[in-house]
Amino acid sequence: MSKFIEQPRYSCALGAQQSIVAIKRAVPILHSGPGCGTKINRLLGQGEGYAGGSTVPCTNASETEIVFGGEERLKSVIEGAFKVIDADLYVVLTGCTSDIVGDDIGQITGEFQTENKPIVYVETGGFKSNNYVSHETVVNAIIDQYVDKFSPDKSKIKRLVNVFASIPYQDPYWIGNLEEIKRILEGIGLSVNILFGEKSDGINEWKTIPNAEYNIVVSAWAGLGIAKHLENKYGTPYLHFPYLPIGAAETSKFLHQVAKNLNLEHHRVEYFIKQEEKRFYSHIERTADFMLEFRYGIPRRFYTILDASYAVGFSKYLLNELGIIPAKQFIVDDTPEEFQDSIRNEFQHISELRAAEVEFSIDAGAVQAKIKNDERKNRALILGSAWERDLAKEIGADLLIISVPVAYRLILNCGYAGYNGGLRVIEDIYDRVLDTYR
């Protein structure tokens, strides 16, 4: 029996085009039907990067390519992209039509690779997976086809790490989150390849991936496949921190774990953490009177309709540092079954005294119905997407938009990770509460 899924919070495998857009001076080349890239950009995109949005080269495969094959058309589009777009990296991605037809994109792209062109190909037919999975596939393809070939020296550089955290654009706050993670890791003495966004050195930084002493995965599950691939390929060990650290307590825990694994200088690490915690809590202390007096004005319980990394991170922070009680938590990123037990365990030990109930569901429409029918939904905070706006109005809840689609807010470099992100969470929650307070 078929099932209608309402409001999925991720895209098909071709959504990995946004991961390419997030690399400085990189351009995706789509071998797909017309409109595929535009639909993905409408769901995931705020900003077009160097060559994203409507500027992405595409074969716009039609009936002719489906009947007779589209290899020649792909070759023509690649040649045109090299002439028109001055980029450092070109990545060919396939849509459903070309994968069904069976076009040999490896052969077409390989002709350019033999000429030492900076080009990579990946089969990302939409039906194969979602963009969480294909993000890993694309990153691994760039490593295998480009980095491995053009990296001049693969010897290890002491204290250099690669970070795999927020998936660009799938996480609307990826820029701010990656910038904060890079900042705090540098603060304890590391050199950081963040790989995506303005704080990255673009493709030159990617070439140093093999030189890293360690890989750090800050995610419930997405990105682990990359770290395991690099471990097999270059012998680089990895550290897995299974959620986004938000606020002082969890960020300090994250840094202590990194410092222990990499055997960093204890004095420097502790000094940085103490300074950051002092700054973090000083902001809370100076507003303590207001926050205490307004205690009964903030939401009593919260729901999350988020991916696993955000759901765990926010739940720990809101409960343990702000004192808001978790209601049922919903994870909507199509988490692979092999990771679900470890995520459930995080919610079972969300604090020393409390556990939280969690449900994995890709049907956000069904999730909204369950929240609507919850007898204890009054005075709640919903952490979700723009699609929860009507639900929040209907049940009198406050809404903080965390996941795609965002629709009702503009995001430049805002992020929720780390010490700075924890302060931003407080600002944003009180902003929404005060706006609706009566």
C-alpha positions as CSV (number, residue, x, y, z in Angstrom):
1,M,0.0,0.0,0.0
2,S,1.4,3.4,-1.0
3,K,1.8,6.2,1.6
4,F,1.6,9.9,1.0
5,I,4.5,11.7,2.7
6,E,3.7,15.3,3.5
7,Q,6.4,18.1,3.8
8,P,9.7,16.1,3.6
9,R,12.6,18.2,5.0
10,Y,15.3,17.1,2.6
11,S,15.7,16.7,-1.2
12,C,16.5,13.9,-3.5
13,A,20.1,12.8,-4.1
14,L,20.6,15.6,-6.7
15,G,20.3,18.0,-3.8
16,A,24.1,17.5,-3.4
17,Q,24.4,20.3,-6.0
18,Q,24.2,22.6,-3.0
19,S,27.2,21.1,-1.5
20,I,29.1,22.0,-4.6
21,V,27.7,25.5,-4.6
22,A,29.1,25.9,-1.1
23,I,32.7,25.3,-2.2
24,K,34.5,28.5,-3.3
25,R,34.7,28.8,-7.1
26,A,33.1,25.4,-7.7
27,V,30.3,24.8,-10.1
28,P,27.9,21.9,-10.5
29,I,27.0,20.7,-14.0
30,L,23.7,18.9,-14.0
31,H,22.9,16.1,-16.5
32,S,19.2,16.1,-15.7
33,G,15.8,17.2,-16.8
34,P,14.8,20.9,-16.8
35,G,13.7,22.3,-13.5
36,C,15.3,19.7,-11.2
37,G,18.0,22.1,-10.0
38,T,15.6,25.0,-9.6
39,K,13.2,23.0,-7.4
40,I,16.1,21.9,-5.2
41,N,17.3,25.5,-4.9
42,R,13.8,26.7,-3.9
43,L,13.7,24.2,-1.1
44,L,17.3,24.4,0.2
45,G,18.8,27.6,-1.1
46,Q,19.2,31.0,0.4
47,G,22.0,32.4,-1.7
48,E,23.5,31.2,-4.9
49,G,27.2,31.0,-4.1
50,Y,29.7,31.3,-7.0
51,A,27.7,29.6,-9.7
52,G,24.4,28.3,-8.1
53,G,20.7,28.9,-8.6
54,S,19.7,29.8,-12.2
55,T,23.4,29.9,-13.3
56,V,24.0,26.2,-12.9
57,P,24.9,24.6,-16.3
58,C,22.4,21.9,-17.2
59,T,21.7,19.6,-20.1
60,N,17.9,20.0,-19.7
61,A,17.4,16.5,-20.9
62,S,14.3,16.0,-23.0
63,E,12.6,13.2,-24.8
64,T,15.4,13.2,-27.4
65,E,18.0,12.5,-24.8
66,I,15.8,9.9,-23.2
67,V,15.3,8.0,-26.5
68,F,18.7,8.4,-28.1
69,G,20.9,9.1,-25.0
70,G,22.4,12.4,-23.8
71,E,26.1,11.8,-23.8
72,E,26.9,14.1,-26.7
73,R,24.7,16.8,-25.1
74,L,26.5,16.4,-21.8
75,K,29.9,16.7,-23.5
76,S,28.7,19.9,-25.2
77,V,27.5,21.4,-21.9
78,I,30.8,20.6,-20.2
79,E,32.8,22.2,-23.0
80,G,30.5,25.3,-22.8
81,A,31.0,25.5,-19.0
82,F,34.7,25.5,-19.3
83,K,34.5,28.4,-21.8
84,V,31.9,30.5,-20.0
85,I,32.5,29.9,-16.2
86,D,35.9,30.6,-14.7
87,A,35.9,28.0,-11.9
88,D,38.4,26.0,-9.9
89,L,36.3,22.8,-9.8
90,Y,33.5,21.4,-12.0
91,V,31.4,18.6,-10.7
92,V,29.0,16.7,-13.0
93,L,25.9,15.4,-11.3
94,T,23.2,13.2,-12.8
95,G,19.4,13.3,-12.4
96,C,16.9,10.5,-12.6
97,T,16.5,10.5,-16.4
98,S,20.2,10.1,-17.3
99,D,20.7,7.3,-14.7
100,I,17.6,5.4,-16.0
101,V,18.8,5.8,-19.6
102,G,22.3,4.7,-18.5
103,D,24.4,7.5,-20.0
104,D,28.1,6.8,-19.4
105,I,29.0,10.0,-17.7
106,G,32.3,8.5,-16.5
107,Q,33.5,8.0,-20.0
108,I,32.5,11.6,-21.0
109,T,34.0,13.2,-18.0
110,G,37.0,11.0,-18.2
111,E,38.0,12.5,-21.5
112,F,38.4,15.9,-19.8
113,Q,40.1,14.3,-16.7
114,T,42.8,12.9,-19.0
115,E,43.5,16.5,-20.0
116,N,44.0,17.3,-16.3
117,K,40.9,19.4,-16.2
118,P,39.6,20.0,-12.7
119,I,36.4,18.0,-13.2
120,V,34.6,15.2,-11.2
121,Y,31.6,13.1,-11.9
122,V,29.0,11.6,-9.5
123,E,25.9,9.6,-10.2
124,T,23.2,11.3,-8.1
125,G,19.9,10.1,-9.7
126,G,17.3,11.4,-7.4
127,F,15.7,8.0,-6.7
128,K,19.0,6.6,-5.3
129,S,19.1,8.3,-2.0
130,N,18.5,11.7,-0.3
131,N,20.9,14.6,-0.2
132,Y,22.2,13.7,3.3
133,V,23.6,10.5,1.7
134,S,24.6,12.0,-1.6
135,H,26.5,14.8,0.2
136,E,28.9,12.1,1.4
137,T,29.0,10.5,-2.0
138,V,29.9,13.8,-3.7
139,V,32.6,14.7,-1.1
140,N,34.2,11.2,-1.5
141,A,34.1,11.5,-5.3
142,I,36.0,14.9,-5.1
143,I,38.5,13.3,-2.8
144,D,39.0,10.3,-5.1
145,Q,39.0,12.0,-8.5
146,Y,40.5,15.4,-7.7
147,V,42.2,15.7,-4.3
148,D,44.0,12.4,-4.6
149,K,45.2,13.3,-8.1
150,F,46.2,16.9,-7.5
151,S,47.4,16.9,-3.9
152,P,51.1,17.5,-4.2
153,D,52.2,16.1,-0.8
154,K,50.2,13.7,1.4
155,S,52.5,13.8,4.5
156,K,50.7,14.6,7.8
157,I,50.7,18.1,9.2
158,K,50.7,18.3,13.0
159,R,47.4,19.6,14.4
160,L,45.7,20.0,11.1
161,V,42.2,18.6,11.1
162,N,39.4,18.2,8.6
163,V,35.9,19.1,9.9
164,F,32.7,17.5,8.6
165,A,29.7,19.1,10.2
166,S,26.7,21.1,8.9
167,I,25.6,20.1,5.3
168,P,25.6,23.3,3.3
169,Y,22.1,24.7,2.6
170,Q,20.4,21.6,4.0
171,D,21.4,23.2,7.3
172,P,20.2,26.8,6.7
173,Y,22.7,28.0,9.3
174,W,25.7,26.2,7.9
175,I,27.8,29.2,7.4
176,G,27.6,30.5,10.9
177,N,27.9,27.0,12.4
178,L,31.0,26.1,10.4
179,E,32.6,29.5,11.2
180,E,32.0,29.0,14.9
181,I,33.3,25.4,14.9
182,K,36.4,26.6,13.1
183,R,36.9,29.5,15.6
184,I,36.7,27.4,18.7
185,L,38.9,24.6,17.3
186,E,41.5,27.2,16.3
187,G,41.1,28.6,19.8
188,I,42.5,25.4,21.4
189,G,45.5,25.3,19.0
190,L,44.3,23.4,15.9
191,S,44.6,24.3,12.2
192,V,41.2,23.7,10.6
193,N,40.1,22.6,7.1
194,I,36.4,23.7,7.2
195,L,36.1,23.1,3.4
196,F,32.9,25.0,2.7
197,G,32.0,28.7,2.9
198,E,34.0,31.9,3.2
199,K,36.2,30.7,6.0
200,S,37.6,28.0,3.7
201,D,40.5,28.5,1.3
202,G,38.5,26.8,-1.4
203,I,40.0,24.0,-3.6
204,N,43.5,24.7,-2.2
205,E,42.2,23.7,1.2
206,W,40.6,20.6,-0.2
207,K,44.0,19.6,-1.6
208,T,45.3,19.4,2.0
209,I,42.7,16.9,3.2
210,P,45.2,14.0,3.0
211,N,47.6,16.0,5.2
212,A,45.2,16.2,8.2
213,E,46.3,14.5,11.4
214,Y,42.6,13.9,12.4
215,N,39.1,14.1,11.0
216,I,36.3,15.5,13.2
217,V,32.7,14.6,12.5
218,V,30.2,16.9,14.3
219,S,26.9,15.2,13.3
220,A,24.6,12.4,14.4
221,W,25.4,10.3,11.3
222,A,25.9,12.4,8.1
223,G,29.6,12.7,7.4
224,L,30.6,9.5,9.1
225,G,30.9,7.8,5.7
226,I,33.4,10.5,4.6
227,A,35.6,10.0,7.7
228,K,35.6,6.2,7.3
229,H,36.5,6.6,3.7
230,L,39.5,8.9,4.6
231,E,40.5,6.4,7.3
232,N,40.7,3.6,4.8
233,K,42.3,5.8,2.1
234,Y,44.9,7.8,4.1
235,G,44.9,6.1,7.5
236,T,43.5,9.3,9.1
237,P,41.7,8.5,12.4
238,Y,38.5,10.3,13.2
239,L,36.6,11.6,16.2
240,H,32.8,11.5,16.2
241,F,30.8,14.0,18.2
242,P,27.2,12.9,17.6
243,Y,25.3,16.1,17.7
244,L,25.7,19.9,17.3
245,P,27.2,21.4,20.5
246,I,25.1,24.4,21.5
247,G,25.9,26.6,24.5
248,A,28.7,26.5,27.1
249,A,28.3,23.1,28.6
250,E,28.1,21.0,25.5
251,T,30.7,23.1,23.6
252,S,33.2,22.7,26.4
253,K,32.5,19.0,26.5
254,F,33.2,18.9,22.7
255,L,36.5,20.7,23.1
256,H,37.6,18.6,26.0
257,Q,36.9,15.5,23.9
258,V,38.9,16.9,20.9
259,A,41.8,17.9,23.1
260,K,42.0,14.5,24.8
261,N,41.9,12.6,21.4
262,L,44.6,14.8,19.8
263,N,46.6,15.2,23.0
264,L,46.6,19.0,22.9
265,E,48.4,21.2,25.4
266,H,46.2,21.2,28.5
267,H,47.0,24.7,29.7
268,R,46.0,26.3,26.4
269,V,42.8,24.3,26.0
270,E,41.7,25.1,29.6
271,Y,42.5,28.8,29.3
272,F,40.5,29.1,26.1
273,I,37.5,27.2,27.5
274,K,37.5,29.2,30.7
275,Q,37.6,32.5,28.8
276,E,34.8,31.4,26.6
277,E,32.6,30.2,29.5
278,K,33.3,33.4,31.4
279,R,32.2,35.5,28.4
280,F,29.1,33.3,27.8
281,Y,27.8,33.3,31.3
282,S,28.6,37.0,31.8
283,H,25.9,37.9,29.2
284,I,23.4,35.7,31.0
285,E,24.3,37.2,34.4
286,R,23.8,40.8,33.3
287,T,20.3,39.9,32.1
288,A,19.5,37.5,35.0
289,D,17.0,39.8,36.7
290,F,14.9,40.1,33.5
291,M,15.2,36.4,32.7
292,L,14.1,35.4,36.2
293,E,11.2,37.9,36.4
294,F,10.1,36.7,33.0
295,R,10.5,33.0,33.8
296,Y,6.7,32.3,33.5
297,G,6.6,34.1,30.1
298,I,8.8,31.6,28.3
299,P,7.6,28.3,26.9
300,R,7.3,25.4,29.4
301,R,7.9,22.6,26.9
302,F,9.4,22.2,23.4
303,Y,9.0,20.0,20.4
304,T,11.7,19.5,17.8
305,I,10.9,18.7,14.1
306,L,14.5,18.6,13.0
307,D,17.4,16.4,11.8
308,A,19.1,14.2,14.4
309,S,22.1,16.5,15.0
310,Y,20.0,19.6,15.7
311,A,17.4,17.7,17.7
312,V,19.9,16.2,20.2
313,G,21.9,19.4,20.4
314,F,18.9,21.7,21.0
315,S,17.3,19.2,23.5
316,K,20.4,19.1,25.6
317,Y,20.8,22.9,25.6
318,L,17.2,23.9,26.2
319,L,16.8,21.4,29.1
320,N,20.1,21.6,30.8
321,E,20.9,25.3,30.4
322,L,17.6,27.1,29.9
323,G,15.3,24.7,31.9
324,I,12.7,24.1,29.2
325,I,11.3,20.6,29.4
326,P,11.4,18.4,26.3
327,A,8.0,17.1,25.0
328,K,8.1,14.4,22.3
329,Q,11.0,15.0,19.9
330,F,10.6,14.2,16.2
331,I,13.5,13.5,13.9
332,V,12.7,13.9,10.2
333,D,16.0,13.4,8.3
334,D,15.4,9.8,7.3
335,T,18.0,8.6,9.7
336,P,19.4,5.2,8.7
337,E,18.3,2.4,11.0
338,E,21.9,1.6,12.0
339,F,22.2,4.9,13.8
340,Q,18.8,5.1,15.4
341,D,19.6,3.2,18.6
342,S,22.6,5.5,19.5
343,I,20.4,8.6,18.9
344,R,17.7,7.1,21.1
345,N,20.4,6.6,23.8
346,E,21.3,10.3,23.6
347,F,17.7,11.2,24.4
348,Q,17.5,8.6,27.1
349,H,20.4,10.3,28.8
350,I,19.5,13.9,27.8
351,S,20.3,14.9,31.4
352,E,21.2,13.2,34.7
353,L,17.5,13.4,35.8
354,R,15.4,13.3,32.6
355,A,14.9,11.3,29.5
356,A,13.0,12.4,26.3
357,E,10.8,10.4,24.0
358,V,11.9,10.5,20.4
359,E,10.2,9.3,17.2
360,F,11.8,8.9,13.7
361,S,9.4,10.0,11.0
362,I,9.8,11.5,7.5
363,D,6.2,12.5,7.3
364,A,6.1,16.0,8.9
365,G,2.3,16.2,8.2
366,A,1.8,13.3,10.5
367,V,4.1,14.8,13.1
368,Q,2.1,18.1,13.1
369,A,-1.1,16.1,13.7
370,K,0.5,14.4,16.7
371,I,1.6,17.7,18.2
372,K,-1.9,19.1,17.6
373,N,-3.5,16.2,19.4
374,D,-1.1,16.4,22.4
375,E,-3.1,17.3,25.5
376,R,-0.1,19.1,27.0
377,K,0.8,21.2,24.0
378,N,-0.1,24.6,25.7
379,R,2.6,27.2,26.0
380,A,5.0,25.3,23.8
381,L,8.0,26.1,21.7
382,I,8.3,24.5,18.3
383,L,11.7,24.1,16.7
384,G,10.9,23.4,13.1
385,S,10.6,25.0,9.6
386,A,8.4,27.6,8.0
387,W,5.9,24.9,7.4
388,E,5.1,24.9,11.2
389,R,4.0,28.6,11.2
390,D,0.3,27.7,10.8
391,L,0.6,25.0,13.5
392,A,2.2,27.4,15.9
393,K,-0.5,30.0,15.4
394,E,-3.3,27.3,15.8
395,I,-2.0,26.0,19.1
396,G,-0.6,29.3,20.5
397,A,3.0,28.1,20.4
398,D,6.2,30.1,19.7
399,L,8.1,29.0,16.6
400,L,11.9,29.1,16.0
401,I,12.7,28.2,12.4
402,I,15.7,25.9,12.3
403,S,15.3,23.6,9.3
404,V,14.4,24.1,5.6
405,P,12.4,25.6,4.2
406,V,13.0,28.8,6.2
407,A,10.9,31.2,4.0
408,Y,10.1,33.8,6.7
409,R,13.6,34.9,7.7
410,L,16.8,35.9,5.9
411,I,20.0,34.1,7.0
412,L,23.4,35.7,6.4
413,N,26.0,34.3,8.9
414,C,23.7,33.4,11.8
415,G,24.6,30.1,13.5
416,Y,23.5,28.1,16.6
417,A,26.7,26.1,17.2
418,G,29.1,26.7,20.0
419,Y,29.3,29.4,22.6
420,N,28.1,32.2,20.3
421,G,25.3,30.0,18.9
422,G,24.0,29.3,22.4
423,L,23.7,33.1,23.1
424,R,21.9,33.5,19.7
425,V,19.4,30.8,20.7
426,I,18.5,32.7,23.9
427,E,18.1,35.9,21.9
428,D,15.9,34.3,19.3
429,I,13.6,32.5,21.7
430,Y,13.0,35.6,23.8
431,D,12.6,37.6,20.6
432,R,9.7,35.4,19.6
433,V,8.2,35.2,23.1
434,L,8.3,38.9,23.6
435,D,6.7,39.5,20.2
436,T,3.7,37.3,21.1
437,Y,3.6,38.0,24.9
438,R,0.3,39.3,26.2
